[in-house]
Amino acid sequence: MLFEKLENIGGNRVVLALSAARLGDAVGNSILFIVLPLFVGKLPAPAFSMPETIRVGILVSLFGLTNAVLQPFAGALIDRVGSRKPFIMAGLSILGLATLGFIFASRFLDLLLLRLVQGVGVAMTIPAALALMVGSSKKETRGGSMGIYTTSRMLGLGIGPLVGGALYDKYGFDAAFYAGSGFIILALILVQLWVKEEPVKKVEKTPAKIRIIDKSLLTPGILGVAFATLVMAASFSMMAALEDQFNERLNMSAFVFGIAFSALLLSRVFTQVPLGRLSDRYGRKPFIIGGLILLAPVTAMLGFAHSATELIILRLIQGLASGGVAAPAFAIAADMAKEGGEGRQMSIVTMGFGLGVALGPLLAGVLAVYSFTLPFIIGGLICLPGAWIVSRLVPETVNLERREEKVPSTSD
């Protein structure tokens, strides 16, 4: 009975299995969000002198940048091979081993190399998982399917900083690194046991040469959605590079910062599925545009928070706004994806997200040298052109008249 209800909103067995695995690896990876900025201060300064905020920004950003740059290559290879699960397994294995490697890091260069390897692992995992999601979900309930998947991810990303902050405060760095690796290994086991490979439809003979950049797949709609996810991710990830500064300004511990950081992610847990489901009924674009417009002032206000409570409230609102962008954006990209090119087209959108996660902390680290509030003002402003681009370039993929007839109201 429960599975039937979940399937009605896009929660079939493949979607639920991938979502459970995503929850585990998100917890493991996000434990590092709180621990790594503090770990940078513990290690000897590199030979090339630079402010700590910039070092943290580079470290946080390298993961997202590597992930973003490699995803189109991974997406093309996934489409060429036609099998997704092996890429998920290999990517999670790499991510878990690299996370464990932080225990042995003794220099800033070690951290950079490990983050680079982590980025490779995630670049292999995400396009494969999303391509599997596209093949396993129906267009009529795809917003709900993507909502379940991204909710699991957000729940994991929300739990991880809390676990990381608590473990660091009580037991130190190594305990957090062991825990992070353990959660990723758990995700690996879940994928092996629960995720079944879906057969890939062959729409044409596969060329011998892998076409990483296929201009026919780079549609204005896909590029517009990718830019929307980029500015969304940049706006909410800026905070990660400035943990020490927030803790000093607001007199917070690592655990309290973890609560504030996770507030956005936990807010999305409660809004992601409903917003994704509503986008199935009322269209994707209104939610993406509205979310970006709301993100602008809320992000700008983060730098002016006077207490931990204010910071947490602002992050909760950021979570609501980014929830309006994420699930509908991935759903609209999946709607536009062409058969045989799902891995590459979805990797363009996830690359946008990865670039945002990379650029946000880096921009924050550089701009905070001049003014603590400046990164957040800039982060808020860039959301507005994102909303304009979506309104102009991205087509609506939901047939509203047809959906009015087919989708029952929530009161039914």
C-alpha positions as CSV (number, residue, x, y, z in Angstrom):
1,M,0.0,0.0,0.0
2,L,2.8,2.4,0.9
3,F,4.7,1.5,-2.2
4,E,1.6,2.2,-4.3
5,K,1.2,5.6,-2.8
6,L,4.9,6.4,-3.3
7,E,4.7,5.2,-6.9
8,N,1.8,7.6,-7.5
9,I,4.1,10.5,-6.8
10,G,7.1,9.1,-8.7
11,G,8.6,6.9,-6.0
12,N,9.1,3.6,-7.8
13,R,11.6,1.0,-6.5
14,V,14.5,2.2,-8.6
15,V,14.0,5.8,-7.6
16,L,13.7,4.8,-3.9
17,A,16.8,2.6,-4.1
18,L,18.9,5.3,-5.7
19,S,17.5,7.9,-3.2
20,A,18.5,5.7,-0.2
21,A,22.0,5.3,-1.6
22,R,22.2,9.0,-2.3
23,L,21.3,9.7,1.3
24,G,24.2,7.6,2.6
25,D,26.9,9.1,0.4
26,A,25.6,12.7,1.0
27,V,25.9,12.2,4.8
28,G,29.5,10.9,4.3
29,N,30.6,13.7,2.0
30,S,28.9,16.6,3.8
31,I,30.6,15.7,7.1
32,L,33.6,17.3,5.5
33,F,31.8,20.6,5.0
34,I,32.3,21.5,8.7
35,V,35.6,19.7,9.3
36,L,37.8,20.7,6.4
37,P,37.7,24.5,6.9
38,L,38.9,23.9,10.5
39,F,41.4,21.3,9.4
40,V,43.1,23.9,7.0
41,G,44.0,26.0,10.0
42,K,45.6,23.1,11.8
43,L,48.0,22.2,9.0
44,P,51.2,24.2,8.3
45,A,50.7,27.1,5.9
46,P,51.8,26.4,2.4
47,A,55.0,27.9,1.0
48,F,52.9,30.3,-1.1
49,S,51.4,32.7,1.4
50,M,47.7,33.6,1.1
51,P,44.9,34.5,3.6
52,E,43.2,31.5,5.2
53,T,39.8,32.4,3.7
54,I,41.3,32.1,0.2
55,R,42.9,28.7,1.1
56,V,39.6,27.4,2.4
57,G,37.8,28.7,-0.7
58,I,40.3,27.0,-3.0
59,L,40.0,23.7,-1.1
60,V,36.2,23.7,-1.1
61,S,36.0,24.9,-4.7
62,L,38.5,22.3,-6.1
63,F,36.1,19.5,-5.4
64,G,33.2,21.2,-7.2
65,L,35.4,22.4,-10.1
66,T,36.9,18.9,-10.7
67,N,33.4,17.4,-10.5
68,A,31.9,19.9,-12.9
69,V,34.7,19.7,-15.5
70,L,34.7,15.9,-15.6
71,Q,31.0,15.3,-15.7
72,P,30.5,15.8,-19.4
73,F,33.3,13.3,-20.1
74,A,31.6,10.9,-17.6
75,G,28.2,11.5,-19.2
76,A,29.5,10.8,-22.7
77,L,31.2,7.6,-21.5
78,I,28.0,6.5,-19.7
79,D,26.0,7.0,-22.9
80,R,28.6,5.2,-24.9
81,V,28.8,2.1,-22.6
82,G,25.0,2.1,-22.0
83,S,25.5,0.8,-18.4
84,R,25.1,3.1,-15.4
85,K,25.5,1.0,-12.2
86,P,29.2,0.2,-12.6
87,F,30.0,4.0,-12.8
88,I,28.0,4.6,-9.6
89,M,29.9,1.8,-7.8
90,A,33.3,2.9,-9.0
91,G,32.6,6.6,-8.2
92,L,31.5,5.8,-4.6
93,S,34.5,3.5,-4.1
94,I,36.9,6.4,-5.1
95,L,35.0,8.9,-2.9
96,G,35.1,6.6,0.1
97,L,38.8,5.9,-0.1
98,A,39.7,9.6,-0.7
99,T,37.6,10.5,2.4
100,L,39.5,8.0,4.5
101,G,42.8,9.5,3.1
102,F,42.2,12.7,5.0
103,I,43.3,10.9,8.2
104,F,46.9,10.7,6.8
105,A,47.0,14.3,5.3
106,S,49.8,16.4,6.8
107,R,50.1,19.3,4.3
108,F,47.7,21.6,2.5
109,L,48.8,20.0,-0.8
110,D,47.6,16.7,0.5
111,L,44.2,18.2,1.1
112,L,44.1,19.6,-2.5
113,L,45.0,16.2,-4.0
114,L,42.4,14.3,-2.0
115,R,39.7,16.8,-2.9
116,L,40.7,16.4,-6.5
117,V,40.3,12.6,-6.3
118,Q,36.9,13.1,-4.5
119,G,35.8,15.3,-7.4
120,V,36.6,12.5,-9.8
121,G,34.5,10.0,-7.8
122,V,31.5,12.3,-7.7
123,A,31.8,13.1,-11.4
124,M,31.4,9.4,-12.2
125,T,28.5,8.9,-9.8
126,I,26.1,11.8,-10.4
127,P,25.5,11.6,-14.2
128,A,25.1,7.8,-14.0
129,A,22.6,8.1,-11.2
130,L,20.6,10.8,-12.9
131,A,20.6,9.0,-16.3
132,L,19.2,5.9,-14.4
133,M,16.6,8.2,-12.9
134,V,15.5,9.5,-16.3
135,G,15.1,6.0,-17.6
136,S,13.2,4.8,-14.5
137,S,10.7,7.7,-14.1
138,K,7.6,8.7,-16.0
139,K,7.3,12.3,-17.3
140,E,3.9,12.7,-15.6
141,T,5.5,12.2,-12.1
142,R,9.1,13.1,-12.9
143,G,8.9,16.2,-10.7
144,G,8.0,13.9,-7.8
145,S,10.7,11.4,-8.6
146,M,13.4,14.1,-8.7
147,G,11.9,15.6,-5.6
148,I,12.3,12.3,-3.7
149,Y,15.9,11.9,-5.0
150,T,16.9,15.5,-4.2
151,T,15.2,15.3,-0.8
152,S,17.2,12.3,0.1
153,R,20.3,14.1,-1.0
154,M,19.4,17.2,1.0
155,L,18.5,15.1,4.1
156,G,22.0,13.6,3.9
157,L,23.7,17.0,3.3
158,G,21.7,18.3,6.3
159,I,22.6,15.5,8.6
160,G,26.3,15.4,7.7
161,P,27.4,18.8,9.0
162,L,25.6,18.1,12.3
163,V,27.4,14.7,12.6
164,G,30.7,16.3,11.6
165,G,30.4,19.2,14.0
166,A,29.4,16.9,16.9
167,L,32.2,14.4,16.2
168,Y,34.8,17.1,15.8
169,D,33.8,18.9,19.0
170,K,33.9,15.7,21.0
171,Y,36.4,13.4,19.4
172,G,38.5,15.4,16.9
173,F,39.2,15.3,13.2
174,D,39.9,11.5,12.7
175,A,36.5,10.4,14.0
176,A,34.8,12.7,11.5
177,F,36.9,11.3,8.6
178,Y,36.2,7.7,9.7
179,A,32.5,8.4,9.9
180,G,32.4,10.1,6.5
181,S,34.1,7.2,4.8
182,G,31.8,4.7,6.6
183,F,28.6,6.4,5.3
184,I,29.9,6.3,1.8
185,I,30.7,2.6,2.0
186,L,27.2,2.1,3.3
187,A,25.9,3.8,0.2
188,L,28.1,1.6,-2.0
189,I,26.5,-1.5,-0.3
190,L,23.0,-0.2,-0.9
191,V,23.6,0.4,-4.6
192,Q,25.0,-3.1,-5.0
193,L,22.1,-4.7,-3.2
194,W,19.1,-2.6,-4.2
195,V,19.8,-0.8,-7.5
196,K,19.0,-2.8,-10.6
197,E,20.4,-1.7,-14.0
198,E,17.7,-0.5,-16.4
199,P,18.0,-1.5,-20.0
200,V,19.0,1.4,-22.3
201,K,17.0,2.0,-25.4
202,K,19.2,2.1,-28.6
203,V,17.8,4.8,-30.8
204,E,20.6,4.6,-33.4
205,K,23.9,2.8,-33.9
206,T,26.4,4.0,-31.4
207,P,29.3,5.7,-33.1
208,A,32.8,4.2,-32.4
209,K,34.0,7.6,-31.2
210,I,32.6,9.1,-28.0
211,R,31.2,12.5,-28.7
212,I,31.7,14.5,-25.5
213,I,30.5,17.8,-26.9
214,D,27.4,17.2,-29.1
215,K,26.1,20.5,-30.2
216,S,22.6,19.0,-30.8
217,L,22.4,18.3,-27.1
218,L,23.5,21.9,-26.1
219,T,20.0,23.4,-26.4
220,P,19.2,26.9,-25.0
221,G,16.8,25.2,-22.6
222,I,19.4,22.8,-21.2
223,L,22.0,25.6,-20.9
224,G,19.5,27.9,-19.3
225,V,18.6,25.3,-16.6
226,A,22.4,24.7,-16.1
227,F,22.9,28.4,-15.4
228,A,20.0,28.5,-13.0
229,T,21.5,25.6,-11.0
230,L,24.9,27.3,-11.1
231,V,23.7,30.6,-9.5
232,M,21.5,28.7,-7.0
233,A,24.5,26.5,-5.8
234,A,26.9,29.5,-5.7
235,S,24.5,31.5,-3.6
236,F,24.0,28.9,-0.9
237,S,27.5,27.4,-0.9
238,M,29.4,30.7,-0.1
239,M,28.9,30.2,3.6
240,A,31.2,27.1,3.6
241,A,34.4,29.1,3.1
242,L,33.7,31.5,6.0
243,E,33.1,29.1,8.9
244,D,35.8,30.6,11.2
245,Q,34.6,34.1,10.4
246,F,31.0,33.3,11.2
247,N,31.9,31.5,14.4
248,E,34.0,34.5,15.6
249,R,31.4,37.2,14.6
250,L,28.4,35.3,16.1
251,N,30.3,33.5,18.9
252,M,29.3,30.0,17.6
253,S,30.9,26.5,18.0
254,A,31.5,24.2,15.1
255,F,28.3,22.3,16.0
256,V,26.1,25.5,16.0
257,F,27.6,26.5,12.6
258,G,26.7,23.0,11.5
259,I,23.1,23.6,12.6
260,A,23.0,26.9,10.6
261,F,24.6,25.3,7.6
262,S,22.2,22.4,7.7
263,A,19.1,24.5,8.2
264,L,19.0,25.2,4.4
265,L,19.3,21.6,3.6
266,L,16.8,20.4,6.2
267,S,14.4,23.0,4.9
268,R,14.7,21.5,1.5
269,V,13.9,18.1,2.9
270,F,10.3,19.3,3.7
271,T,9.8,21.3,0.6
272,Q,11.5,19.4,-2.2
273,V,8.9,16.7,-2.9
274,P,5.8,19.0,-2.6
275,L,7.5,21.6,-4.9
276,G,8.5,18.9,-7.3
277,R,5.0,17.4,-7.3
278,L,3.4,20.9,-7.7
279,S,5.7,21.5,-10.7
280,D,4.2,18.3,-12.3
281,R,0.8,20.0,-12.1
282,Y,1.4,23.8,-12.5
283,G,4.6,23.8,-14.6
284,R,8.3,23.9,-13.9
285,K,9.3,27.4,-14.8
286,P,7.2,29.4,-12.3
287,F,8.9,27.6,-9.4
288,I,12.5,28.0,-10.8
289,I,12.0,31.7,-11.5
290,G,10.3,32.4,-8.2
291,G,12.9,30.5,-6.3
292,L,15.8,32.5,-7.8
293,I,14.0,35.8,-7.2
294,L,13.5,34.8,-3.5
295,L,17.2,33.7,-3.2
296,A,18.4,37.2,-4.1
297,P,17.5,39.2,-1.0
298,V,17.9,36.3,1.4
299,T,21.4,35.5,0.3
300,A,22.4,39.2,0.5
301,M,21.1,39.3,4.1
302,L,23.3,36.5,5.3
303,G,26.3,38.8,5.8
304,F,24.3,41.1,8.0
305,A,23.1,38.4,10.5
306,H,23.6,39.5,14.1
307,S,23.0,36.2,15.8
308,A,23.0,32.4,15.2
309,T,19.2,32.5,15.3
310,E,19.0,35.1,12.5
311,L,21.5,33.1,10.5
312,I,19.4,29.9,10.9
313,I,16.2,31.6,9.9
314,L,17.8,33.0,6.8
315,R,19.2,29.6,5.9
316,L,15.7,28.1,6.3
317,I,14.3,30.6,3.8
318,Q,17.2,29.9,1.5
319,G,16.3,26.3,1.6
320,L,12.7,27.0,0.6
321,A,13.9,29.2,-2.3
322,S,16.5,26.7,-3.6
323,G,13.9,23.9,-3.2
324,G,11.8,25.8,-5.7
325,V,14.7,25.7,-8.2
326,A,16.3,22.3,-7.7
327,A,13.6,19.6,-8.3
328,P,11.8,21.5,-11.1
329,A,15.1,22.3,-12.8
330,F,16.2,18.6,-12.8
331,A,12.8,17.6,-13.9
332,I,12.6,20.1,-16.8
333,A,16.1,19.0,-17.9
334,A,15.0,15.3,-17.8
335,D,11.9,16.2,-19.8
336,M,14.1,17.8,-22.5
337,A,16.7,15.0,-22.6
338,K,17.0,13.0,-25.8
339,E,17.1,9.3,-25.8
340,G,20.7,8.1,-26.0
341,G,22.0,11.5,-24.7
342,E,20.5,11.4,-21.2
343,G,23.9,11.1,-19.5
344,R,25.5,14.0,-21.4
345,Q,22.5,16.3,-21.1
346,M,21.9,15.7,-17.4
347,S,25.7,16.1,-16.9
348,I,25.4,19.6,-18.3
349,V,22.9,20.5,-15.6
350,T,24.8,18.8,-12.8
351,M,28.0,20.5,-14.1
352,G,26.2,23.8,-13.6
353,F,25.5,22.8,-10.0
354,G,29.1,21.6,-9.5
355,L,30.5,24.9,-10.9
356,G,28.2,26.8,-8.5
357,V,29.4,24.8,-5.6
358,A,33.0,25.5,-6.7
359,L,32.7,29.2,-7.5
360,G,30.6,30.2,-4.5
361,P,33.2,29.4,-1.8
362,L,36.0,30.6,-3.9
363,L,34.3,33.9,-4.6
364,A,33.4,34.2,-0.9
365,G,37.0,33.6,0.2
366,V,38.4,36.2,-2.2
367,L,35.8,38.9,-1.6
368,A,35.8,38.4,2.2
369,V,39.3,39.7,2.3
370,Y,37.9,43.2,1.4
371,S,34.5,43.0,3.2
372,F,32.7,40.2,5.0
373,T,29.3,41.2,3.6
374,L,30.4,41.7,0.0
375,P,30.3,38.0,-1.1
376,F,26.7,37.7,0.0
377,I,25.6,40.9,-1.7
378,I,27.2,39.6,-5.0
379,G,25.8,36.1,-4.4
380,G,22.3,37.6,-4.1
381,L,22.6,39.8,-7.2
382,I,23.7,37.0,-9.5
383,C,20.4,35.1,-8.9
384,L,18.4,37.8,-10.7
385,P,20.0,37.3,-14.2
386,G,19.5,33.6,-13.6
387,A,15.7,34.1,-13.2
388,W,15.7,36.3,-16.4
389,I,17.5,33.7,-18.4
390,V,15.1,30.9,-17.4
391,S,12.1,33.1,-18.3
392,R,13.6,33.8,-21.8
393,L,15.4,30.6,-22.8
394,V,13.9,27.6,-21.0
395,P,10.6,26.2,-22.5
396,E,7.8,24.9,-20.3
397,T,7.7,21.1,-20.6
398,V,4.5,20.5,-18.8
399,N,1.3,20.5,-20.9
400,L,-0.8,22.4,-18.3
401,E,-4.2,21.8,-20.0
402,R,-3.5,18.1,-20.2
403,R,-2.2,18.0,-16.6
404,E,-5.4,19.7,-15.3
405,E,-7.3,16.7,-16.7
406,K,-4.9,14.0,-15.6
407,V,-3.5,14.9,-12.3
408,P,-5.8,14.6,-9.3
409,S,-5.9,17.4,-6.7
410,T,-4.2,16.8,-3.4
411,S,-7.6,16.7,-1.7
412,D,-8.7,13.7,-3.8
